């Protein structure tokens, strides 16, 4: 199904471009002009190439990548408002390849009949698997469609390389507290499509907590604001005063953006491990708290501590592995919430220990030699002569028994072609 161009600016809203009072607050307040779009000045400021391309109707295929509520769909709105091309929205959640083929057939006809281009906006494009994404390639290549994709997932993992190479990647960042504050103030002041008619006033501490609740996500902020304001009792003077107590009662618990199977999972665990490696217990405790607050499996964290104890602390403090293993056992035995204490102890212990990755580095080098040199024979003097025939072939000949011969350690223990190789080089700590 396609939509005529004179409807394109209102593809996502109420008929005729009006903001329906029934729509959620975040939808009603969605910016319709660049002047109202805040928080992404690096890509949408007046002199930025993306803005010039959109306003000049010269946009090529592009992938918008950013966290929820950062403005990806709003940018698609702005593309719709500024293009003379046919703008067709499509959701990878509800649509499939058959619907996509129908859209492309219509685009081919439109291009052949009147030369009009088609911009295809695919929301949640990462929901398409790799084979489904292949369906875009020939049509993007020929210019039948200009693809505008939106995704919350890392395109390096979720978008096929040929499609990425044919598209401009635009990275949107989580909205800053300042940007969220501007959006919040606009919502409270606007009497037509915002909450101005409710005469709500936020105490300073409640305002800051609400911005923190948004956590870079404008949609989450506005959804929470809408609920808090409309549920707050009216004071005798007709206003609704919202302080920190009222806010906490309404929201119950701060929401932390954390996807246990998505990129944020890998970002946070990476920050945690790097804080441990850099001997920063404060940073490590913060990222530990983020994982616990976000609902991460404590056994996953404990496993990473056990790995870290050998990989990064190593023999600089062999007790690190003992402590990490004990923490892992405690997590299994105690469970949350008390196991958080065990994880904190293990975290601070490992963060403050000296570091030596010589064992791990040595293993990697030995593995590389094992793969590149193949099955090198065991030197004869290291072989056990378990039969007389083996003894006759020289098995075990010349072997020095370490308990009887102090010089035994100087005998060669590597295959002849690797003689003299050093894998383990401990640091002088």
C-alpha positions in Angstrom: 0.0 0.0 0.0 1.3 3.5 -0.9 0.3 6.9 0.2 0.1 10.0 -2.0 2.8 12.6 -1.5 0.4 15.3 -0.1 -0.2 13.0 2.8 3.5 12.1 3.3 4.2 14.6 6.1 1.4 13.0 8.2 2.2 9.4 7.7 2.7 8.8 11.4 0.1 11.1 12.8 -3.6 11.9 12.7 -5.3 12.6 9.4 -4.7 16.1 8.0 -1.6 16.5 10.1 -3.4 17.4 13.4 -2.1 16.0 16.6 -4.8 13.8 18.1 -5.5 14.4 21.7 -6.0 10.7 22.0 -2.4 10.0 21.0 0.3 9.5 23.7 2.1 12.6 24.8 5.4 11.5 23.2 3.6 11.2 19.8 1.8 14.6 20.2 5.0 16.4 21.0 7.0 14.8 18.1 8.9 17.6 16.4 7.6 18.6 12.9 10.4 21.0 12.1 14.2 20.9 12.7 13.9 23.9 15.0 12.0 21.7 17.5 14.4 18.8 17.3 16.8 18.9 20.2 19.6 16.7 21.4 21.3 15.7 18.2 23.0 18.9 17.1 26.0 16.9 15.8 23.9 15.6 13.0 21.0 18.0 12.7 22.4 21.5 13.2 21.9 24.0 10.4 25.3 23.4 8.8 25.3 19.6 9.1 25.4 17.5 5.9 22.5 15.3 6.9 20.2 18.3 7.5 21.2 19.9 4.2 20.5 16.6 2.4 17.1 16.2 4.0 16.0 19.9 3.4 17.4 19.8 -0.1 15.6 16.5 -0.9 18.9 14.9 -1.8 19.0 12.1 0.8 20.6 8.8 -0.2 20.1 5.5 1.5 20.8 5.9 5.3 20.6 3.8 8.5 19.7 5.6 11.7 21.2 3.8 14.7 20.5 4.9 18.2 19.0 3.8 21.5 15.2 4.1 22.1 13.8 7.6 22.3 16.8 9.2 20.6 14.9 10.6 17.6 15.2 8.0 14.8 11.5 8.0 13.9 11.4 11.7 14.3 14.1 12.1 11.7 12.0 9.9 9.4 9.1 12.3 9.9 11.4 15.2 8.9 12.5 13.3 5.8 8.8 12.8 4.9 8.0 16.5 5.3 10.9 17.6 3.1 10.9 15.2 0.2 9.2 15.3 -3.1 9.7 11.6 -3.4 7.0 9.1 -2.5 7.5 8.3 1.2 6.4 4.8 2.2 6.6 3.6 5.9 7.2 0.0 6.6 7.7 -1.9 9.8 9.9 -5.0 10.0 7.9 -6.0 13.0 4.5 -6.4 11.2 5.6 -6.7 7.6 7.4 -9.3 5.6 9.1 -9.9 2.3 5.8 -10.3 0.3 4.6 -6.9 1.4 8.1 -5.5 0.6 8.0 -6.9 -2.9 4.6 -5.3 -3.6 6.0 -1.9 -2.5 9.0 -2.3 -4.7 6.9 -3.3 -7.7 4.9 -0.1 -7.2 8.1 1.9 -6.9 9.3 0.5 -10.2 6.1 1.5 -11.9 6.2 5.0 -10.3 9.7 5.5 -11.5 9.0 4.3 -15.0 5.8 6.4 -15.4 6.7 9.7 -14.0 10.3 9.4 -12.8 9.3 9.9 -9.1 11.6 8.3 -6.6 10.5 6.2 -3.6 11.8 6.6 -0.1 11.2 3.4 1.9 11.4 3.9 5.7 11.9 0.6 7.4 11.5 0.8 11.2 13.2 -1.9 13.3 15.2 -3.0 10.3 17.3 -5.4 12.4 14.1 -7.5 12.8 14.7 -8.7 9.2 17.1 -11.7 9.1 20.1 -11.7 6.8 18.3 -13.4 4.0 15.4 -11.0 4.1 17.7 -8.0 4.1 19.2 -9.4 0.8 15.8 -8.5 -0.8 16.7 -4.8 -0.5 20.1 -5.0 -2.2 19.3 -5.0 -5.9 16.7 -2.2 -5.6 19.0 0.0 -3.5 21.7 -0.7 -6.0 19.5 0.3 -9.0 18.0 3.3 -7.2 14.5 1.9 -7.3 14.2 2.8 -3.6 16.1 5.1 -1.2 16.3 3.1 2.0 15.9 4.8 5.3 16.3 2.2 8.1 16.0 2.7 11.8 17.5 0.3 14.4 18.4 0.1 18.1 20.8 -2.7 17.5 24.5 -2.4 16.4 24.4 -2.5 12.6 27.8 -4.2 12.6 26.0 -7.3 14.0 22.5 -7.0 12.7 22.7 -5.4 9.2 24.4 -7.3 6.3 27.6 -5.8 5.1 26.5 -5.2 1.5 23.5 -3.2 2.7 25.7 -1.2 5.1 28.2 -0.4 2.4 25.4 1.1 0.2 24.0 3.2 3.0 25.2 6.1 5.1 25.3 5.2 8.8 24.0 8.0 11.1 24.7 7.3 14.8 22.3 9.0 17.3 23.4 9.2 20.9 21.2 9.0 24.1 19.7 12.5 24.8 21.6 14.6 27.3 20.0 15.7 30.5 19.9 19.2 29.0 18.0 18.0 26.0 15.6 16.0 28.1 15.0 19.1 30.3 14.1 21.1 27.2 11.6 18.5 26.1 10.1 18.2 29.6 9.7 22.0 29.9 8.0 22.2 26.5 5.6 19.4 27.5 4.6 21.1 30.7 4.1 24.5 29.0 2.3 23.6 25.8 -1.5 23.9 26.4 -2.6 22.5 23.0 -0.7 19.3 22.6 1.2 19.2 25.9 0.2 19.2 29.5 -0.1 23.0 30.0 -3.8 22.8 30.8 -3.0 20.6 33.8 -1.0 23.4 35.5 1.6 21.0 36.8 4.7 22.3 38.6 7.7 20.1 39.3 9.9 20.7 42.4 13.6 20.9 41.4 14.5 17.6 42.9 11.5 15.9 41.2 12.5 17.5 37.8 16.0 16.1 38.1 14.8 12.6 39.1 12.4 12.6 36.2 15.2 13.5 33.8 17.3 10.7 35.3 14.4 8.3 34.9 14.3 9.2 31.2 17.9 8.0 31.0 18.5 9.5 27.5 15.1 8.3 26.2 12.6 11.1 25.4 9.7 8.7 24.9 10.3 7.1 28.4 10.5 10.6 29.9 7.3 11.8 28.4 5.4 8.6 29.1 6.4 8.9 32.8 5.6 12.6 32.9 2.2 12.1 31.4 1.3 9.4 34.0 2.7 11.4 36.9 0.9 14.6 36.0 -2.5 13.2 35.2 -2.5 11.1 38.4 -1.4 13.8 40.8 -4.2 15.4 42.9 -5.2 18.9 42.3 -4.3 21.5 44.9 -6.9 24.2 46.0 -5.4 26.7 43.7 -5.9 24.4 40.7 -2.2 23.4 40.3 -0.6 20.0 40.6 2.6 20.2 42.6 4.9 17.2 42.1 7.7 16.7 44.5 10.2 13.8 44.8 7.9 11.9 47.2 5.0 12.1 44.7 7.3 11.1 41.9 8.7 8.1 43.7 5.2 6.9 44.7 4.0 7.1 41.1 7.0 5.5 39.3 7.8 3.1 42.1 11.3 2.3 40.7 13.8 3.9 38.5 14.1 2.1 35.1 17.6 1.3 33.9 18.1 0.9 30.2 19.8 -2.5 30.0 19.2 -5.2 27.4 20.6 -8.5 28.6 20.9 -9.8 25.1 21.6 -6.7 23.2 24.5 -4.2 22.7 24.1 -2.5 26.1 24.8 -5.8 27.7 28.2 -6.0 26.0 28.9 -2.3 26.5 28.4 -2.5 30.3 30.2 -5.8 30.9 33.1 -4.3 28.8 33.2 -1.2 31.0 33.2 -3.5 34.1 36.1 -5.7 32.9 38.1 -2.7 31.8 37.6 -1.0 35.2 38.8 -4.2 36.9 41.8 -4.4 34.6 42.8 -0.8 35.2 42.6 -1.3 39.0 39.7 1.1 39.5 37.4 -0.3 42.2 35.0 2.7 42.0 34.4 2.3 38.3 34.0 -1.5 38.6 31.5 -1.1 41.5 29.4 1.4 39.4 29.2 -0.9 36.4 28.5 -3.9 38.7 25.6 -1.8 40.2 24.3 -1.0 36.7 24.2 -4.7 35.8 22.5 -5.7 39.0 20.0 -2.9 38.8 19.3 -3.8 35.2 18.5 -7.4 36.0 21.7 -9.1 34.8 22.1 -12.8 35.9 24.5 -12.7 38.9 26.0 -16.0 37.8 27.1 -14.4 34.5 29.0 -11.7 36.5 30.5 -14.4 38.7 31.7 -16.4 35.7 33.4 -13.3 34.3 35.2 -12.7 37.7 36.5 -16.2 37.6 37.8 -15.7 34.0 39.3 -12.3 34.9 41.1 -13.8 38.0 43.2 -16.0 35.7 43.3 -13.8 32.6 44.3 -10.5 34.1 45.4 -11.1 37.7 47.1 -14.4 37.1 50.1 -15.3 39.2 50.6 -11.8 40.4 48.1 -12.9 43.1 47.0 -16.6 42.8 44.5 -15.9 45.6 42.5 -14.0 43.1 41.3 -17.2 41.5 40.5 -18.6 44.9 38.4 -15.6 45.8 36.6 -15.5 42.5 35.7 -19.2 42.7 34.5 -18.7 46.2 32.3 -15.7 45.0 30.9 -17.8 42.2 30.0 -20.6 44.7 28.5 -18.0 47.1 26.3 -16.6 44.4 25.0 -20.1 43.7 24.4 -20.8 47.4 23.1 -17.4 48.6 21.3 -16.0 45.6 20.0 -12.4 45.2 19.7 -9.9 46.8 22.4 -10.9 49.3 24.7 -12.3 46.7 25.3 -8.7 45.6 27.6 -8.4 48.7 29.7 -11.3 47.5 30.0 -9.9 44.0 31.0 -6.5 45.5 33.7 -8.2 47.6 35.1 -10.1 44.6 35.0 -7.0 42.5 36.9 -4.8 44.8 39.4 -7.6 45.6 40.3 -8.2 42.0 40.3 -4.6 41.1 42.9 -3.8 43.7 45.2 -6.7 43.0 48.4 -6.5 40.9 47.9 -7.6 37.3 49.8 -10.1 35.3 48.4 -11.7 32.1 51.6 -13.7 31.3 49.8 -17.0 31.6 47.1 -16.0 29.2 49.5 -14.4 26.7 51.8 -17.4 26.9 48.9 -19.8 26.2 47.8 -17.8 23.1 51.3 -17.9 21.7 51.6 -21.7 22.4 48.2 -22.2 20.7 49.4 -20.4 17.7 52.5 -22.5 17.4 50.4 -25.7 18.0 48.2 -24.7 15.1 50.9 -23.5 12.7 53.5 -26.3 13.3 51.1 -29.2 13.4 51.7 -32.4 15.4 55.4 -32.0 16.3 56.8 -35.2 17.8 57.4 -35.4 21.5 61.2 -35.5 22.1 62.4 -39.1 22.8 63.8 -38.3 26.3 60.3 -37.1 27.4 58.6 -40.3 26.3 57.8 -43.1 28.7 59.4 -46.4 27.7 56.5 -48.7 28.8 57.7 -51.6 26.7 61.2 -53.1 26.0 60.7 -52.3 22.3 60.1 -48.6 23.2 63.2 -48.6 25.4 65.2 -50.1 22.5 64.0 -47.2 20.2 65.4 -44.7 22.7 62.2 -43.7 24.5 63.2 -42.0 27.8 66.9 -42.1 27.1 68.8 -39.3 28.7 65.8 -38.0 30.8 66.9 -36.4 34.0 64.7 -37.0 37.1 64.1 -33.6 38.7 64.1 -34.9 42.3 67.5 -36.6 41.8 69.1 -34.2 39.4 69.1 -30.4 40.1 70.0 -29.8 36.5 66.9 -31.5 35.2 65.2 -28.2 34.6 67.7 -27.2 31.9 66.8 -30.2 29.7 64.7 -29.3 26.6 61.0 -29.8 26.9 59.9 -28.5 23.5 60.0 -30.1 20.1 63.3 -29.5 18.2 61.8 -26.9 15.8 60.6 -24.8 18.8 63.8 -25.1 20.8 64.4 -22.0 23.0 60.9 -20.6 22.6 59.6 -18.7 25.6 55.9 -18.4 26.2 55.6 -17.5 29.9 57.2 -14.1 30.6 55.9 -13.0 34.0 56.0 -9.3 34.8 58.3 -8.0 37.5 55.7 -7.0 40.0 
